[in-house]
Amino acid sequence: MDGNGRWARARGLPRIEGHRRGSNAVREALQGCRDLGIRYLTLYAFSSENWRRPQDEVSGLLGLLATYLKKETAELVKNRVRLRVIGRPQDLPENVQQQIRRTMEKTAAFTEHTLTLALSYGSRQEVIEAIRAYAREVAAGREDPDTCSWEVFRRYLYTRDMPDPDLIIRTSGESRLSNFLMLQAAYSELYFTPVLWPDFTREHLFEAVEAFRKRERRYGMTGDQLRDASTPAT
Ligand code: FPP
C-alpha cells in the first residue's frame, strides 16, 4: 500500500493524512475482493523497517490502524471476514494489540474471507524466527533435518495457515517486494501500478485481477505442457 506520503505531499497535507486516506482505500480493496470472490487479502500495513520512521508518524499510523479496526469490526462480522495478523504484533503498543485481539476474537469463526494484516512484518525476520523454531524442534528430537522439505519448513512461517499469494500488487510506481512474503512469492504474479495507494479503487483492483487472468503460470513447465495438461483426456 505504497504512496500515502506522496499523495499527501502533492496536496500540501501532512503525511498522516495520506495514511488516513489510505485506510479508506483498504475498505474499497476489501469490498472489491469480496465482489470478486477472492478469499485471502493480505495487506502490508507496517513493516519491520517502518519502525525507523519519525516517532509521530509511527504512532499516528498505529493509531489509525486501531481506529480502523474499531470502526470496521461490525462490518467485518457482517461480511463474515476473519481477521488474521502476520509479523510481530507483540511489538505493537498494548492498546493496538488489545484492539487486534478484540477484532480477531469476534471474527475467528469465519472461513469464507480472510483479511490478513502484515504488522511489524519482514520476510527475513520471519525466516530467522522459523529457523529458530525449527532448530528447537530438531534439538528436542521432534524434527529430522534429513527429511526437511519445503512442506515441512513452511509450517514454521507466519503464513503456515494461508495459501501462497497468487497475485501481489504494489502501488505508487515502485517495483520492489521490500521484504514482503519473499518465500511465499516464489510463484506469485507481480503487478506494479503507478496509482498511489489512497487513489487505488475497486476498479484498479479489477484491472489488476484482469491482467492476472491473462498471464500464463508455468511453474517451471513449458507452455505446451500446460496446454496438454488442461486438455481433457479422451
Ligand atoms: C506506505 O506509504 C504505507 C505505509 C507504510 C502504511 C500503510 C498504512 C495504511 C494504508 C493505513 C493503516 C492500515 C490499515 C490496514 C487500516 P508511504 O508512507 O511509504 O508513502 P510514500 O512512499 O509516498 O512516502
Residues whose N, C-alpha, C, O or C-beta is under 5 A from the ligand:
A	BS01	FPP	M1 D2 G3 N4 G5 R6 W7 H19 G22 S23 V26 Y44 A45 L61 L64 L65 Y68
